[in-house]
Amino acid sequence: MAREHAVIFEQELRIPTDAFTPEGFQDWVESEEFPETGRIDFLAGDVEVEMSPEDLYTHGVVKTAFVLTLGDLIVRTDLGDVFTDSTRITSRFAQLSAEPDVVAVFRETLTSGRVRLVPSVSKGLGRYLAIEGAPDLVVEVVSDSSHKKDTERLPRLYAQAGIPELWLADARGADLRFTIFTLDGGSYRPVAPDADGWIPSPRLGRSFRLTRRSADPLPWRYVLEQRTL
């Protein structure tokens, strides 16, 4: 008997007219109509939709390198938590609702009230939908489809939200780029690396360096190295 095949189409993306305010966008995020795939951000009144597939070796494994090192530093030592993949952060002050590639939140930041976990209204007790306020640091890995957003629009809004550090990585070219930005007077300033490429993170009290090497048959192996200041 011949096997039957089916063609499945995803539901057409429809953005509600009231999703262009912070409150309306948040209501949409909590609704059953909000897409389960793709990255959809609210940036100061604009809704930006990114549905392009993630590049494996200029985005996916780069992000993994950050998660592995930061997870070891922050989670293993019980300093806080590290989040990735569809973790939403919100700031009403900056009119921001976005999903950074990596987010780090320290216990002390939660205790102080600088951030809070946003409970899900529809899913019950102990279920959380987003992080509201200013997490300790966010990481963005630049992709072809979001270059301008990652390097211009998001940094401006992350600064307005009061996020102390923004880490930006770009692995698309011949030169691997990694920069740590710190908040200074309401805007970000890059932290100068030393002669060997190590960049200090004031928030973590350590220095970091992103490296890559050929790992045949894999195209690349990325490592976020860390050491004490």
C-alpha positions as CSV (number, residue, x, y, z in Angstrom):
1,M,0.0,0.0,0.0
2,A,1.4,3.4,-1.1
3,R,2.2,5.8,1.7
4,E,0.0,8.9,1.8
5,H,1.8,12.2,2.0
6,A,0.5,15.5,3.4
7,V,1.5,19.1,2.7
8,I,1.2,21.2,5.8
9,F,1.1,25.0,5.7
10,E,1.7,27.1,8.7
11,Q,-1.0,29.6,9.6
12,E,-0.6,33.0,8.0
13,L,1.0,35.5,10.3
14,R,-1.5,38.2,11.3
15,I,-0.4,41.0,13.5
16,P,-3.3,42.5,15.5
17,T,-3.9,46.2,15.1
18,D,-3.6,46.7,18.9
19,A,-0.2,44.9,19.0
20,F,1.6,48.2,18.2
21,T,1.5,49.3,21.9
22,P,3.5,47.7,24.7
23,E,0.3,46.5,26.4
24,G,-1.3,45.2,23.2
25,F,1.8,43.4,22.1
26,Q,2.1,41.7,25.5
27,D,-1.6,40.6,25.2
28,W,-0.8,39.1,21.8
29,V,2.3,37.3,23.2
30,E,0.1,35.6,25.7
31,S,-2.6,34.7,23.2
32,E,-3.0,31.4,21.3
33,E,-2.6,33.3,18.1
34,F,1.1,34.3,18.8
35,P,3.4,32.2,16.5
36,E,5.5,29.5,18.1
37,T,8.3,29.9,15.7
38,G,10.4,32.8,14.5
39,R,11.5,35.9,16.5
40,I,9.0,38.7,16.9
41,D,10.1,41.9,18.8
42,F,8.4,45.1,19.8
43,L,10.8,47.9,19.4
44,A,9.5,51.4,20.4
45,G,6.2,51.1,18.5
46,D,7.5,48.9,15.7
47,V,6.8,45.1,15.4
48,E,9.8,43.4,13.8
49,V,9.4,39.8,12.5
50,E,12.4,37.6,11.8
51,M,11.5,34.2,10.3
52,S,14.8,33.3,8.6
53,P,16.3,30.0,9.6
54,E,19.3,30.2,11.9
55,D,22.7,29.7,10.3
56,L,24.3,26.8,12.0
57,Y,28.0,27.9,12.1
58,T,27.7,31.7,12.2
59,H,24.9,31.9,14.7
60,G,23.7,28.6,16.3
61,V,27.0,27.2,17.7
62,V,28.3,30.7,18.4
63,K,25.3,31.2,20.7
64,T,26.0,27.8,22.3
65,A,29.6,28.8,23.1
66,F,28.2,31.7,25.2
67,V,25.6,29.6,26.9
68,L,28.2,26.9,27.9
69,T,30.7,29.4,29.4
70,L,28.2,31.7,31.0
71,G,26.2,28.8,32.3
72,D,29.3,27.3,34.0
73,L,30.1,30.7,35.6
74,I,26.7,31.8,36.6
75,V,24.5,28.7,37.1
76,R,27.0,26.3,38.5
77,T,28.1,28.8,41.1
78,D,24.4,29.7,41.9
79,L,25.0,33.3,41.0
80,G,21.8,33.4,38.9
81,D,20.4,32.0,35.7
82,V,21.2,32.0,32.0
83,F,18.5,31.9,29.4
84,T,18.4,31.4,25.7
85,D,16.1,30.7,22.8
86,S,12.8,32.6,23.0
87,T,13.4,34.1,26.4
88,R,11.6,37.4,26.3
89,I,12.7,40.5,28.1
90,T,10.5,43.6,28.5
91,S,10.9,47.2,29.5
92,R,8.0,49.6,29.5
93,F,10.4,52.5,30.0
94,A,12.2,51.6,26.7
95,Q,9.0,50.3,25.0
96,L,10.9,47.1,24.4
97,S,9.8,43.4,24.2
98,A,12.5,41.3,22.6
99,E,14.2,37.9,22.6
100,P,18.0,38.2,22.9
101,D,20.1,35.3,22.0
102,V,21.3,34.9,25.6
103,V,20.2,36.6,28.8
104,A,21.9,36.5,32.2
105,V,20.1,37.4,35.5
106,F,21.8,37.4,38.8
107,R,20.0,36.4,42.0
108,E,20.8,39.8,43.6
109,T,19.2,41.6,40.7
110,L,16.0,39.7,41.2
111,T,16.1,40.3,45.0
112,S,16.7,44.0,44.5
113,G,13.6,44.3,42.3
114,R,15.6,45.6,39.3
115,V,14.0,42.7,37.4
116,R,11.0,40.6,38.0
117,L,9.7,37.4,36.4
118,V,6.5,38.0,34.6
119,P,4.0,35.2,35.4
120,S,1.9,33.7,32.7
121,V,-1.8,34.6,33.2
122,S,-3.1,31.7,31.2
123,K,-0.7,28.9,32.3
124,G,-1.0,29.0,36.1
125,L,1.1,29.2,39.2
126,G,4.9,28.9,38.8
127,R,4.8,29.5,35.0
128,Y,6.7,32.6,33.8
129,L,6.4,34.3,30.4
130,A,9.1,37.0,30.4
131,I,11.8,38.9,32.4
132,E,10.8,42.5,33.0
133,G,13.3,45.2,33.8
134,A,17.1,45.3,33.3
135,P,18.8,41.9,33.3
136,D,22.6,41.9,34.0
137,L,23.7,41.3,30.5
138,V,22.3,40.3,27.1
139,V,24.1,38.7,24.2
140,E,23.3,39.2,20.5
141,V,24.9,37.2,17.7
142,V,24.6,39.2,14.5
143,S,22.9,37.5,11.5
144,D,22.3,38.5,7.9
145,S,18.6,39.1,8.4
146,S,19.0,41.2,11.6
147,H,22.3,43.1,11.2
148,K,20.8,46.6,11.5
149,K,18.5,45.6,14.4
150,D,21.4,43.8,16.3
151,T,23.9,46.7,15.9
152,E,21.7,49.8,16.0
153,R,18.1,49.5,17.1
154,L,18.4,46.9,19.9
155,P,21.5,48.5,21.5
156,R,19.8,51.8,21.7
157,L,16.7,50.3,23.4
158,Y,18.8,48.0,25.7
159,A,20.6,51.1,26.9
160,Q,17.3,52.9,27.5
161,A,16.1,49.8,29.5
162,G,19.2,50.2,31.7
163,I,20.9,46.8,30.9
164,P,24.4,47.1,32.3
165,E,26.2,45.1,29.6
166,L,25.6,44.2,25.9
167,W,27.8,41.5,24.3
168,L,27.8,41.5,20.5
169,A,29.4,38.8,18.4
170,D,29.7,38.6,14.6
171,A,31.0,35.4,13.1
172,R,29.9,35.9,9.5
173,G,33.2,37.2,8.0
174,A,36.8,36.2,7.8
175,D,37.4,38.1,11.1
176,L,35.6,36.9,14.2
177,R,34.3,39.9,16.1
178,F,33.3,40.1,19.7
179,T,32.7,43.3,21.7
180,I,31.5,43.9,25.3
181,F,29.6,47.2,25.7
182,T,29.0,48.8,29.1
183,L,26.4,51.3,30.0
184,D,27.8,54.8,30.4
185,G,25.6,57.9,30.8
186,G,22.6,56.3,29.1
187,S,24.5,54.8,26.1
188,Y,26.9,51.9,25.5
189,R,30.6,52.3,25.2
190,P,32.9,49.4,24.0
191,V,35.3,48.0,26.4
192,A,38.9,48.0,25.0
193,P,40.5,44.6,24.7
194,D,44.1,44.0,25.8
195,A,46.9,43.0,23.4
196,D,45.8,39.4,23.4
197,G,42.1,40.1,22.7
198,W,40.9,39.6,26.3
199,I,37.9,41.9,27.2
200,P,37.0,42.6,30.8
201,S,33.4,42.4,32.0
202,P,32.8,44.7,34.9
203,R,29.5,42.9,35.7
204,L,31.1,39.4,36.0
205,G,34.5,40.5,37.2
206,R,36.3,38.4,34.6
207,S,37.8,38.7,31.2
208,F,36.6,37.0,28.1
209,R,37.8,36.1,24.6
210,L,35.8,34.5,21.8
211,T,37.9,32.1,19.6
212,R,37.3,29.7,16.7
213,R,39.2,27.0,15.0
214,S,38.7,24.5,12.2
215,A,37.3,21.2,13.6
216,D,37.2,18.9,10.5
217,P,34.8,17.5,9.5
218,L,32.9,20.3,11.3
219,P,33.4,23.8,9.9
220,W,34.2,25.5,13.1
221,R,34.6,25.1,16.9
222,Y,33.8,28.2,18.9
223,V,35.0,28.7,22.5
224,L,34.2,31.6,24.8
225,E,37.3,31.6,27.0
226,Q,37.3,33.2,30.4
227,R,39.9,34.1,33.1
228,T,40.1,36.2,36.2
229,L,40.9,39.9,36.0
